[in-house]
Amino acid sequence: MTWETVIGLEVHTQLNTRTKIFSGASTDFGAQPNTQACAIDLAMPGTLPVLNEEALRKAVMFGLAIEAEINEISAFERKNYFYPDLPKGYQTTQLEKPVVVGGHVEITLADGSAKSIRIHHAHLEEDAGKSLHDDFHGMSGIDLNRAGTPLIEIVSEPDMRSAEEAVAFAKKLHAIVTSLDICDGIMAHGSMRFDVNVSVRRPGEPLGTRTETKNLNSFRFMERAIEKEVARQIDVLEDGGEIIQETRLYDGDTDTARAMRSKEEANDYRYFPCPDLLPVEIDQAYIEAVRATLPELPDPRCQRFVEQYQLSEYDAGVLSENAATARYFETVAAECNDAKLAANWVMGELAAKLNSEERDIETASVTARQLAGLIKRIKDNTVSNKMAREVFDAMWQGEGEPDGIIEARGLKQVSDSGAIEAMVDEVIANSEKQVENYRQADAKKRPKMLGYFVGQVMKASKGQANPQQVNEILLRKLDELL
């Protein structure tokens, strides 16, 4: 009898405000440790927090984007726990009255099927600091710069039934928050972190005991962690054991998982209303004002790409999913005036480079303007597709602009019909046996035999002859010999 997987996600999404949620301290990433943690972030005696209105506005934007209800009154609580990276002993968060309630996110799977994932709620809270272990030889360093950075924690319903669905949901959330420009989406910086709740059950039975794997910051690691945990739970149950409700960690570098601690319940945290912050009142006028500022979201953008650029649903979906990718593609398409070629290069060579180096498109070594310049040279037959890939590699290595690379490497395509015709004549003259075989072959076999002659001409031209012209001239010359 088969097992059914049940998955829910809690997604910690850092809001890209300039200052923290309750203080004026900077949220810039990469500063020297403990240089951006002020007295308010550390709850020093005599300090009082003040809610950052921009964080509230961004939370409301997210709620409207997923068609959720915006609570007209939301409130902050203190969640009490002590870890080294939260030395004040509590986290200011929302529990009973979160700012966003309900909503849904539509995902599309690899087979083309669609599914709606329900959102339970999304609440505002402050981030904790960060523990550093690698450089301290048996000790931990604490960097409190991140303490107080505004988050929305997005909590899904347990609607996902596979690692594929969970990753599709996470990617769609990433697309939404980056399109809204409420989060930079750079997961290597911890801007989005995923806690994955996993359980298994026999189909039709009640929900099984769940475990929570915390702080996953890549889609690949999330997929692997889920698959590993599902397999572990099934093995335990089929051996007659029981699943323990616990918090687990997954190490993507070593592909290992381990239990960290027993899973806490809400009452373990001794929530109580924050005495320093009044309830937040949001009226309908404020909600409608925020709604008026919403930018284009991934699904409408996908439909626009289909209609405006005549792309396939698949291509439009890939290019519209991420706001930065969409901007890059549209810049290339506008500059080179060829949306299909732009799509092919962004989804092909560019995506392959980014994936191989695990980089985001924002850090691509080739700008959209440079790629458009290269595509222009393909369109005007200055370079072939094969040569263009060589130019692209050189651009990626920082060797300069496409025209300069083409000139310096002597990659300009030979499109002079007279020069190509001379090379074709020479190849035919030196290929008596192959020409005779071509003449004797039936019409169905001749196209395959043409490859030999094309290869010889390209070799003679050092790969620089225009392949289309080579084929046309060869066919004409060979047909004259029949």
Stockholm file with secondary structure:
# STOCKHOLM 1.0

chainA/1-482         MTWETVIGLEVHTQLNTRTKIFSGASTDFGAQPNTQACAIDLAMPGTLPVLNEEALRKAVMFGLAIEAEINEISAFERKNYFYPDLPKGYQTTQLEKPVVVGGHVEITLADGSAKSIRIHHAHLEEDAGKSLHDDFHGMSGIDLNRAGTPLIEIVSEPDMRSAEEAVAFAKKLHAIVTSLDICDGIMAHGSMRFDVNVSVRRPGEPLGTRTETKNLNSFRFMERAIEKEVARQIDVLEDGGEIIQETRLYDGDTDTARAMRSKEEANDYRYFPCPDLLPVEIDQAYIEAVRATLPELPDPRCQRFVEQYQLSEYDAGVLSENAATARYFETVAAECNDAKLAANWVMGELAAKLNSEERDIETASVTARQLAGLIKRIKDNTVSNKMAREVFDAMWQGEGEPDGIIEARGLKQVSDSGAIEAMVDEVIANSEKQVENYRQADAKKRPKMLGYFVGQVMKASKGQANPQQVNEILLRKLDELL
#=GR chainA/1-482 SS CCCEEEEEEEEEEECCCSBCSSSSCBCCTTCCTTSSCCTTTTTCTTCCCCCCHHHHHHHHHHHHHTTCEECSEECCEEEECCCTTCTTSEEEECSSSCSEECCEEEEECTTSCEEEEEEEEEEEEECCCEEECTTSSSSCEEECTTTTCEEEEEEECSCBCSHHHHHHHHHHHHHHHHHTTSCCCCGGGTSEEEEEEEEEECTTSCCCCCEEEEEECSHHHHHHHHHHHHHHHHHHHHTTCCCCCEEEEEETTTTEEEEEEECCCGGGGTCEECTTSCCEECCHHHHHHHHTTCCCCHHHHHHHHHHHHCCCHHHHHHHHSSHHHHHHHHHHHHHHTCHHHHHHHIIIIIHHHHHHHTCCGGGCSSCHHHHHHHHHHHHTTSSCHHHHHHHHHHHHTTCCCHHHHHHHHTCCCBCCHHHHHHHHHHHHHTCHHHHHHHHHSCTTTHHHHHHHHHHHHHHHTTTCBCHHHHHHHHHHHHHHTC
#=GC SS_cons         CCCEEEEEEEEEEECCCSBCSSSSCBCCTTCCTTSSCCTTTTTCTTCCCCCCHHHHHHHHHHHHHTTCEECSEECCEEEECCCTTCTTSEEEECSSSCSEECCEEEEECTTSCEEEEEEEEEEEEECCCEEECTTSSSSCEEECTTTTCEEEEEEECSCBCSHHHHHHHHHHHHHHHHHTTSCCCCGGGTSEEEEEEEEEECTTSCCCCCEEEEEECSHHHHHHHHHHHHHHHHHHHHTTCCCCCEEEEEETTTTEEEEEEECCCGGGGTCEECTTSCCEECCHHHHHHHHTTCCCCHHHHHHHHHHHHCCCHHHHHHHHSSHHHHHHHHHHHHHHTCHHHHHHHIIIIIHHHHHHHTCCGGGCSSCHHHHHHHHHHHHTTSSCHHHHHHHHHHHHTTCCCHHHHHHHHTCCCBCCHHHHHHHHHHHHHTCHHHHHHHHHSCTTTHHHHHHHHHHHHHHHTTTCBCHHHHHHHHHHHHHHTC
//
